[in-house]
Amino acid sequence: MTARVLVVDDLEPNVKLLEAKLRAEYFDVIGAYSGEEAVRLANEEPPDIVLLDVMMPGMDGFEVCRQLKATPETMHVPIVMVTALDQQADRVAGLEAGADDFLSKPVEDVALFARVRSLTRLKMMTDELRMRYATGKGLGVVKEIDVDVNNGDRRIFIIDDNEDQANKLKASLGDNFALSHETDPEVALGRARSGDFDLIIVNMSIEGMDPLRLCSSIRSFEETRLTPILAVVRQGDTRKLVRALDIGVNDYLTRPVDKNELTARVSTQLQRKTYVDQLRSSFQASLEMAVTDQLTGLYNRRYLASHLSAMFDRAFWTGRALSVMILDIDHFKNINDTYGHDAGDKVIKEFADAIAGTVRGIDLACRYGGEEFLIAMPDTDLAFAGVVAERLRQEIAETKFVLNGGRDEINVTVSIGISSTENGPSEDTAQKLIKRADEALYEAKNGGRNRVINSAA
């Protein structure tokens, strides 16, 4: 994995040393020799990660970190402070300024590379989500992201077979979070999958299971793939720490655990999870809006165009029939002209609800246009599709549609045309299938409406 690394230090030999080490690992490296230069370079072309010295004249590393984290274009860029400062208070100050890690000089190369690779993977995933979010925002279909964390609602799962150590962690975290604890690693795996936790803290010295395998399993489950993992390791256990970062652990603490550092790292992970969750949610919302009819909640014609072709191909290869029905509300223009377009929209919405309550999970129901709807039913022959259509026709005919706050009640009927691949031509296509259903609908309309017509063989 390659990445663009910005190395910041006021001493040129320090920059050149890190640059040589990182280039040997095939990273692309840019050097900056002051805080002001670092901020300028990061804003001109945001790097994938920043290695930042703290003690610099003018703007120190803490201020650089604060400025980069306060700028929307660079707030997501991971920052690792690499410095000779080794006091606990300095580490906490760096983390509170927004740094993702704090490494003391001299830095072990293997630990440094593992941390850079780990944070780079996270940055690349976030970048993909940010691009999707930017597209949705440009279309005006997603809202602004709010990264404020309400700790009281955040669920933290501690996996530790040492009760005393787990209790110390819980005491340090206090009543600010919803805390859960499990001593048995096997049980913990099941709880992690079903618990919807915001953060998992794992003691890397547990004895009931290889802790690295435990973390790997958590990371492999679909339900916990993106749940941050905070590892607690013994001081000097670099080998285990490096392996943990390589398999997807997000952050780590060394024993003895400092309360302030624990709080800072937990806060960082929860804030990042909130950010990623909202990016994913906004993308899902924009995706749904792109393929969903806003009034009815059914799929729209754009989604039908791609999905029906896939359903048709499946029917062709499996030999199982695919049926399509097109439904049109009878005399809909009269409803709009008599009661207004708001009333017409209400009829369409309630009609769509009736369709949604009729179709199966494997069926595709969409608003085809105006007062027309289409239902595609895989593994369904013409006879069964006819039964479903007739049941839906009767349900609509017997339903009173209440309009204008209860002042008006009207009856609505529907005409339905059906086609199926079982009676299609040898050179059949999805579009021909729709055309045959449309022709059957036309026949139903001309035949007096409020009826179901199957397409001719």
CORHUQUI-V352993 format. One record per pair of residues at least 24 apart in sequence whose C-alpha atoms are under 10 Angstrom apart, sorted by the first residue. I is the first residue (numbers start at 1). GAP is how many residues later the second one is. Records with the same first field share a line. If there is no record, write none. Layout:
I=GAP ; GAP
This chain:
1=24 ; 25 ; 26 ; 116 ; 119 ; 120
2=24 ; 25 ; 26 ; 46 ; 114 ; 115 ; 118 ; 119
3=24 ; 25 ; 26 ; 44 ; 45 ; 46 ; 113 ; 114 ; 117 ; 118 ; 120 ; 121
4=24 ; 25 ; 26 ; 41 ; 42 ; 43 ; 44 ; 45 ; 46 ; 116
5=24 ; 25 ; 26 ; 41 ; 42 ; 43 ; 44 ; 45 ; 46 ; 111 ; 115
6=24 ; 25 ; 26 ; 32 ; 35 ; 36 ; 40 ; 41 ; 42 ; 43 ; 44 ; 45 ; 46 ; 73
7=24 ; 25 ; 26 ; 31 ; 40 ; 42 ; 43 ; 44 ; 45 ; 46 ; 73 ; 74 ; 75
8=24 ; 25 ; 26 ; 27 ; 29 ; 30 ; 31 ; 42 ; 43 ; 44 ; 45 ; 46 ; 48 ; 53 ; 56 ; 73 ; 74
9=24 ; 25 ; 26 ; 29 ; 42 ; 43 ; 44 ; 45 ; 46 ; 47 ; 51 ; 52 ; 73 ; 74
10=24 ; 25 ; 42 ; 43 ; 44 ; 45 ; 46 ; 47 ; 50
11=42 ; 45
14=39
15=36 ; 37 ; 38
18=33 ; 89 ; 91 ; 94
21=88 ; 91 ; 92
22=87 ; 90 ; 91 ; 94
25=88
27=86 ; 89 ; 90
34=24 ; 25 ; 26 ; 27 ; 30
35=24 ; 25 ; 26 ; 27 ; 28 ; 29 ; 30
36=24 ; 27 ; 28
37=27
38=26 ; 27 ; 30
39=24 ; 25 ; 26 ; 28 ; 29 ; 35
40=28
42=26 ; 31 ; 32 ; 35
43=25 ; 28 ; 29 ; 30 ; 31
44=29 ; 30
45=28 ; 29
46=27 ; 28 ; 29 ; 30 ; 31
47=27 ; 30 ; 31 ; 73 ; 76
48=26 ; 28 ; 29 ; 30 ; 31 ; 68 ; 71 ; 72 ; 73 ; 74 ; 75 ; 76 ; 79
49=27 ; 28 ; 29 ; 30 ; 31 ; 51 ; 67 ; 68 ; 70 ; 71 ; 74
50=27 ; 28 ; 29 ; 30 ; 31 ; 32 ; 49 ; 50 ; 66
51=27 ; 28 ; 29 ; 30 ; 31 ; 32 ; 48 ; 50 ; 51 ; 52 ; 61 ; 65
52=27 ; 28 ; 29 ; 30 ; 31 ; 47 ; 50 ; 51
53=27 ; 28 ; 29 ; 30 ; 31 ; 32 ; 49 ; 50
54=27 ; 28 ; 29 ; 30 ; 31 ; 36 ; 40 ; 48
55=27 ; 28 ; 29 ; 30
61=33 ; 36 ; 38
62=28 ; 31 ; 32 ; 33 ; 34 ; 35 ; 36 ; 37
63=31 ; 34
64=33 ; 34
65=29 ; 30 ; 31 ; 32 ; 33 ; 34 ; 35
66=28 ; 30 ; 31 ; 32 ; 33
67=30 ; 31
68=29 ; 30 ; 31
69=28 ; 29 ; 30
70=27 ; 28
76=46 ; 47 ; 50 ; 51 ; 54 ; 196 ; 199
77=42 ; 43 ; 45 ; 46 ; 47 ; 49 ; 50
78=38 ; 41 ; 42 ; 44 ; 45
79=37 ; 40
80=32 ; 35 ; 36 ; 39
82=24 ; 25 ; 30
83=24
88=170 ; 172 ; 173
89=169 ; 171 ; 172
90=171
91=169 ; 170 ; 173
92=166 ; 167 ; 168 ; 169 ; 170 ; 171 ; 172 ; 173
93=167 ; 168 ; 171
94=167 ; 170
95=165 ; 166 ; 168 ; 169 ; 170 ; 172 ; 173
96=164 ; 165 ; 167 ; 168 ; 169 ; 171 ; 172
97=167
98=166 ; 167 ; 169 ; 170
99=165 ; 166 ; 169
100=150 ; 151 ; 164 ; 165 ; 168 ; 169
101=150 ; 151 ; 164
108=130
110=128 ; 129 ; 132
111=127 ; 128 ; 130 ; 131 ; 132 ; 134
112=130
113=129 ; 133
114=127 ; 128 ; 129 ; 130 ; 131 ; 132
115=126 ; 127 ; 130 ; 131 ; 135 ; 136
116=129
117=128 ; 129
118=124 ; 126 ; 127 ; 128 ; 129 ; 130 ; 131 ; 132 ; 133
119=126 ; 129 ; 131 ; 132
121=125 ; 127
122=104 ; 126 ; 128
125=151
126=146 ; 149 ; 150 ; 153 ; 154
128=151 ; 152
129=147 ; 148 ; 149 ; 150 ; 151 ; 152 ; 153 ; 154
130=145 ; 146 ; 149 ; 150 ; 152 ; 153
131=148 ; 152
132=147 ; 148 ; 150 ; 151 ; 152 ; 154 ; 155
133=145 ; 146 ; 147 ; 148 ; 149 ; 150 ; 151 ; 152 ; 153
134=145 ; 148 ; 149
135=148 ; 151
136=146 ; 147 ; 148 ; 149 ; 150 ; 151 ; 153 ; 154
137=145 ; 146 ; 149
139=147 ; 151
140=146
141=141 ; 142 ; 144 ; 145 ; 146 ; 147 ; 148 ; 149
142=137 ; 139 ; 140 ; 141 ; 142 ; 143 ; 144 ; 147
143=135 ; 139 ; 142 ; 143
144=134 ; 135 ; 138
145=129 ; 130 ; 131 ; 132 ; 133 ; 134 ; 136 ; 137
146=128 ; 129 ; 132
147=123 ; 124 ; 125 ; 126 ; 127 ; 128 ; 129 ; 130 ; 131
148=122 ; 123 ; 126 ; 127
149=118 ; 119 ; 121 ; 122 ; 123 ; 124 ; 125 ; 126
150=26 ; 27 ; 120 ; 121 ; 124
151=24 ; 25 ; 26 ; 27 ; 116 ; 119 ; 120
152=24 ; 25 ; 26
153=24 ; 25 ; 45
154=24 ; 25 ; 42 ; 43 ; 44 ; 45 ; 116 ; 120
155=24 ; 25 ; 40 ; 41 ; 42 ; 43 ; 44 ; 45 ; 115
156=24 ; 25 ; 39 ; 40 ; 41 ; 42 ; 43 ; 44 ; 45 ; 110 ; 114
157=24 ; 25 ; 31 ; 34 ; 35 ; 38 ; 39 ; 40 ; 41 ; 42 ; 43 ; 44 ; 45 ; 72
158=24 ; 25 ; 30 ; 34 ; 41 ; 42 ; 43 ; 44 ; 45 ; 72
159=24 ; 25 ; 26 ; 28 ; 29 ; 30 ; 33 ; 41 ; 42 ; 43 ; 44 ; 45 ; 47 ; 52 ; 55 ; 72
160=24 ; 25 ; 28 ; 41 ; 42 ; 43 ; 44 ; 45 ; 46 ; 47 ; 48 ; 51 ; 72
161=24 ; 41 ; 42 ; 44 ; 45 ; 46 ; 47
162=41 ; 43 ; 44 ; 45
165=38 ; 91 ; 92
166=35 ; 36 ; 37
168=89 ; 91
169=32 ; 88 ; 89 ; 90 ; 93 ; 94
171=88
172=85 ; 86 ; 87 ; 88 ; 90 ; 91
173=86 ; 87 ; 89 ; 90 ; 93
174=89
183=25
184=24 ; 25
185=24 ; 25 ; 26 ; 29
186=28
188=26 ; 30
189=25 ; 26 ; 28 ; 29 ; 32 ; 35
190=28
192=26 ; 29 ; 31 ; 32 ; 35
193=25 ; 28 ; 29 ; 30 ; 31 ; 32
194=29 ; 30
195=28 ; 29
196=27 ; 28 ; 31
197=26 ; 27 ; 30 ; 31
198=26 ; 28 ; 29 ; 30 ; 31 ; 71 ; 72 ; 73 ; 75 ; 76
199=25 ; 27 ; 28 ; 29 ; 30 ; 31 ; 67 ; 70 ; 71 ; 74
200=24 ; 27 ; 28 ; 29 ; 30 ; 31 ; 49 ; 66
201=27 ; 28 ; 29 ; 30 ; 31 ; 48 ; 50 ; 51 ; 52 ; 65
202=27 ; 28 ; 29 ; 30 ; 31 ; 47 ; 50
203=27 ; 28 ; 29 ; 30 ; 31 ; 49 ; 50
204=26 ; 27 ; 28 ; 29 ; 30 ; 33 ; 36 ; 37 ; 40 ; 48
205=26 ; 27 ; 28 ; 29 ; 35
211=29 ; 33
212=28 ; 29 ; 31 ; 32 ; 33 ; 35 ; 36 ; 37
213=31 ; 34
215=29 ; 30 ; 32 ; 33 ; 34
216=28 ; 30 ; 31 ; 32 ; 33
217=30
218=30 ; 31
219=28 ; 29 ; 30
220=27 ; 28
226=24 ; 47 ; 50 ; 51
227=42 ; 43 ; 46 ; 50
228=38 ; 41 ; 42 ; 44 ; 45
229=37 ; 40
230=32 ; 35 ; 36 ; 39
232=24 ; 25 ; 30
233=24
291=75
292=74 ; 75
293=73 ; 74 ; 75 ; 76
295=50 ; 51 ; 53 ; 54 ; 57 ; 72
296=49 ; 50 ; 52 ; 53 ; 54 ; 55 ; 56 ; 57 ; 60 ; 70 ; 71
297=52 ; 55 ; 56 ; 59 ; 68 ; 69 ; 70
298=51 ; 54 ; 55 ; 57 ; 58 ; 66 ; 67 ; 68 ; 69 ; 70 ; 75
299=65 ; 66 ; 67 ; 68 ; 69 ; 74 ; 75
300=65 ; 66 ; 67 ; 68 ; 69 ; 73 ; 74
301=65 ; 66 ; 67 ; 68 ; 72 ; 73
302=64 ; 66
303=61 ; 63
304=60 ; 61 ; 62 ; 63 ; 64 ; 70 ; 71 ; 72
305=125 ; 126
307=57 ; 69
308=56 ; 67 ; 68 ; 69 ; 70 ; 122 ; 123 ; 126
309=120 ; 121 ; 122
310=120
311=52 ; 53 ; 65 ; 66 ; 67 ; 68 ; 119
312=64 ; 66 ; 109 ; 116 ; 117 ; 118 ; 119 ; 121
313=116 ; 117
314=64 ; 65
315=63 ; 64 ; 65 ; 106 ; 107
316=105 ; 106 ; 112 ; 113
318=61
319=60 ; 102 ; 103
320=58 ; 59 ; 60 ; 61 ; 101 ; 102
321=56 ; 57 ; 58 ; 59 ; 60 ; 61 ; 99 ; 100 ; 101 ; 102 ; 103
322=41 ; 54 ; 55 ; 56 ; 57 ; 58 ; 59 ; 60 ; 63 ; 97 ; 98 ; 99 ; 100 ; 108 ; 111
323=40 ; 52 ; 53 ; 54 ; 55 ; 56 ; 57 ; 58 ; 59 ; 60 ; 61 ; 62 ; 63 ; 95 ; 96 ; 97 ; 98 ; 99 ; 100 ; 110 ; 111 ; 114
324=39 ; 40 ; 41 ; 50 ; 51 ; 52 ; 53 ; 54 ; 56 ; 57 ; 58 ; 61 ; 93 ; 94 ; 95 ; 96 ; 97 ; 106 ; 109 ; 110 ; 111 ; 112 ; 113 ; 114
325=40 ; 48 ; 49 ; 50 ; 51 ; 52 ; 57 ; 60 ; 61 ; 63 ; 64 ; 91 ; 92 ; 93 ; 94 ; 95 ; 108 ; 109 ; 111 ; 112 ; 113 ; 115 ; 116 ; 127 ; 128 ; 129 ; 130
326=39 ; 40 ; 41 ; 42 ; 46 ; 47 ; 48 ; 49 ; 50 ; 63 ; 89 ; 90 ; 91 ; 92 ; 93 ; 108 ; 109 ; 110 ; 111 ; 112 ; 113 ; 114 ; 115 ; 116 ; 126
327=28 ; 40 ; 41 ; 44 ; 45 ; 46 ; 47 ; 48 ; 62 ; 65 ; 66 ; 87 ; 88 ; 89 ; 90 ; 91 ; 110 ; 111 ; 114 ; 125
328=40 ; 41 ; 42 ; 43 ; 44 ; 45 ; 46 ; 85 ; 86 ; 87 ; 88 ; 89 ; 110 ; 113 ; 114 ; 116 ; 117 ; 121 ; 122
329=41 ; 42 ; 43 ; 44 ; 67 ; 83 ; 84 ; 85 ; 86 ; 87 ; 120 ; 121
330=41 ; 42 ; 82 ; 83 ; 84 ; 85 ; 115 ; 118 ; 119 ; 120
331=40 ; 81 ; 82 ; 83 ; 118
332=38 ; 39 ; 80 ; 81 ; 82
333=38
335=75 ; 77
339=64 ; 65 ; 69
340=63 ; 64
342=61 ; 62
343=58 ; 59 ; 60 ; 61 ; 62 ; 65
344=27 ; 59
345=25 ; 26
346=55 ; 56 ; 57 ; 58
347=24 ; 54 ; 55 ; 56 ; 63 ; 65
348=24 ; 25
350=46 ; 51 ; 52
351=41 ; 45 ; 48 ; 50 ; 61 ; 63
354=38 ; 41 ; 42 ; 45
355=34 ; 37 ; 41
357=35
358=30 ; 31 ; 33 ; 34 ; 37
359=29 ; 33
371=43
372=42 ; 43 ; 44
373=43
374=42 ; 43 ; 44 ; 60 ; 63 ; 64
375=43
376=42 ; 43 ; 44 ; 58
377=43
378=42 ; 43
380=40 ; 41 ; 42
381=38 ; 39 ; 40 ; 41 ; 42
382=36 ; 37 ; 38 ; 39 ; 40 ; 41 ; 72 ; 73
383=35 ; 37 ; 71
385=33 ; 34 ; 35 ; 69
386=30 ; 31 ; 32 ; 33 ; 66 ; 67 ; 68
387=65
389=25 ; 26 ; 27 ; 28 ; 29 ; 62 ; 63 ; 64
390=25 ; 26 ; 60 ; 61 ; 62 ; 63
392=24 ; 60
393=57 ; 58 ; 59
394=56 ; 57
396=54
397=53
412=38
413=36 ; 37 ; 38
414=30 ; 31 ; 35 ; 36 ; 37 ; 38
415=25 ; 26 ; 27 ; 28 ; 29 ; 30 ; 31 ; 32 ; 33 ; 34 ; 35 ; 36 ; 37 ; 38
416=24 ; 25 ; 26 ; 27 ; 28 ; 29 ; 33 ; 34 ; 35 ; 36 ; 37 ; 38
417=24 ; 25 ; 26 ; 27 ; 28 ; 34 ; 35 ; 36 ; 37 ; 38
418=34 ; 35 ; 36 ; 37 ; 38
419=34 ; 35 ; 36 ; 37 ; 38
420=34 ; 35 ; 36 ; 37
421=36
422=35
423=32 ; 33 ; 34
424=31 ; 32 ; 33
425=32
